[in-house]
Amino acid sequence: MFKNYVKIAWRNLVKNKMYSAINLTGLTIGMTCFILIALFIQFETSFDKNHEKADWIYRIAQQQKGNEYRGTDLFALAPLPLSEALMADFPEVESVTNLNLGGGLLVKNNKSFAERGLYTDENVFDVFTIPLIQGIGKEALEDPNSIILTESLAKKIFGDTPPIGQSILFGNETPLTVSGIVMDPPKNQHFNYSYIVSYKITDYYPNDVGSWASNNYHAYLTLAEGFDYKELEQKMISYKKFTVPAYKQYNLNFFPTFLLQPIKDIYLHSKMNMEIGVNSDIRYIYFFSFIALIILFLASINYMNLATAKSAQRAKEVGVSKVLGASKKHMVVQFLGESFILTLFSLLLAIMLAKLLLPSFNGLLNKEIPFAIVGNWWAFVGMLFIALIIGVLSGLYPALFLSAVNPIKALKGNFLKSHKEGAFLRNSLVVGQFVVAMVLAIGSIVIYQQLEFVQNKNLGYTKEEVVHVPYFEKEIAEKEDLIRSQLLSHPRINKVSFSTQLPMNVTSQGIVRDWEGNADNQEIFIYRTYVDYDFLDLFEMELIEGRGFSKEFYTDSTEAYVLNEAAVKKMGWTSAAGKKFHDGKVIGVVKDFHLQTFDLAIEPQYMTMRNIPQLRNFGQVILKIDTNNYKNTKEFIEKTMKAIVPLAPYEARFMVDSYSQMYDSETRLGRAFSVFTFLALFIAGMGLFGLVSFHVLKRTKEIGIRKVLGSSVFGIVNLLAKDFLKLVVIALVIATPIAYYFMNNWLMDYAYRIDIQWWVFVLVGMGISLVAFTTISFQSVKAARSNPVKSLRTE
């Protein structure tokens, strides 16, 4: 009997080629999207699970109430003495390690390698799982003169030469011995590195020893199994006896409360200041999960719609089967079998498509997601289970609908007339499809508009024709004048400036208490940028009061400040030029400019000259250029700087590109929205095409009679189209408040944002109506232009 069911199911699929193709295409697209998104979710939720003790590893963070920085008072940092105190005071703490990530220049045989390294202690091997390939690991970090390389970096530097025991210059100054080779950290780990050294070689380490107010480390601990980390959090309140006096020493009026964060929560759930790496957001998981289910839902709706629409053609088949003794159960199994065969075939096609499309999907999301299906038995089982669920959900209603056919009515041919409720269900499903497509389309447009707003809004400074070169070398500060003169010798380089930061992403913040009129000894948190004489002019910042920095005034190099409007307002001044501020005086005020991303409001800021030696050892070389023949100019910039400081790496970047990079995740979200919107519209359009085709087939005789009686092609098209276009209008009415609610919530994350315009909804409604009308008209015109004699002969 099973063989017979399969045979009948296959014959029906082959016989109805168009409907089978529509269903197969829709299900294949839906399942391909589902597989790709499932791989994405699997990858994103697997972060930091590679460590053997992952369930018991926690990061130490802190909350500093009263110290809000970049929108939050949470910091992913800890002081160095905390680790020793935890080990001494709490036996449930098995191990604690302190680490940091930073750039470093490794030199071998006069060849330099700019890499990102892990600066830590020997306990890092007790907390994290770092597989050792050669040499020693934990013991190597007890010696500040040792370095551990990852497998890929060792290959890059030494090739086939054995690396263990070889010497490398760190920062072109300090010789380090290669003591161990470890595996490359996995891509699904929240921090990555290419070498490991002791943090004792850093300049800041001596000042951090014993200092409870110096937060330069990311600290992680392992708890013994069975202990609740929340209980340890409460016990850590006792360390205020160390932090409060330490912070008061620096006249700080806020004090840290230490927190513990499970390592598995960091990548998707952490939004703290000073994160060790770039995290994702759990909302993206929810968004893509929703998209996957929606695309599958649309494909399943197509199957249900077309199967129930074709019920009239199969009613007699069911009637004959029942007369010959088939039970309702047999009929349900037969129709579910057809659905499952189609779904299984779609699954096989979807797996192959997903394999082919994964590189493009990775490019869209900027990920390195592996194709973790082949060889993964549970993934195969999971995919088969999904296919079974889809097959059952898609085919269940048509199966129950057809199996309930009264054989007498079916054989008489009046089965369809007594089932008007089937039409209501089909119409409801069509409306559901277009509601989803419209919500995605509206979302796509709103995201695009917000990103365009971000890219094109007047920032308060110019970023066009500006190139910047990041640097981290002390030698640059000593040779600034030489670099400036050499760069300006190029005819297409117009201005050169040196600064600690670019104006688009100011991160340095401090406290100011001294300003004219501050009788109550209040304090303000203020962002700060250390610049040179040409900075304001190069960025064409608008001065609304006073003047900028000038070499004509000797004191400008030591005690001059330029404030933004927000700082002046914060201090309650109506004018600022000439007033006492901090350890100097204000010489000018610039018009407010966006110093951070658009999710943050403009905060108080000051600019002053780079007169502190430590602040000259890193920063940005900024150039205003003529962009004609940029390739030649870029080569000249990098070649000139390399000639002056040879071993350091330099990369000239357009500031416009760096600015766009700040919104990379939003841009990729917008692209994903667009892709899925297109797929949703395509699937909905295919379903509508199939439904209209059947609708036209069912009314073939009616169309023939109307033509004989004088109806025009336009009249017949209008007759067939109006019912379906009504459904599109209903879908728009339902989709509008849903889309507005979700997109307005998304925009709330931005301090500066667009308003959702009414015309967006009209545009989407008209666009989708046009798609629907085109789909309907294609079949309607074909039917209207057919020979009425043939139509009247149709059974």
Order of alpha helices (4+ residues) and beta strands (2+ residues): alpha-alpha-beta-beta-alpha-beta-beta-alpha-beta-beta-alpha-beta-beta-beta-alpha-beta-alpha-alpha-beta-alpha-alpha-alpha-alpha-alpha-alpha-alpha-beta-alpha-alpha-beta-beta-beta-alpha-beta-alpha-beta-alpha-beta-beta-beta-beta-alpha-beta-alpha-alpha-alpha-alpha-alpha-alpha
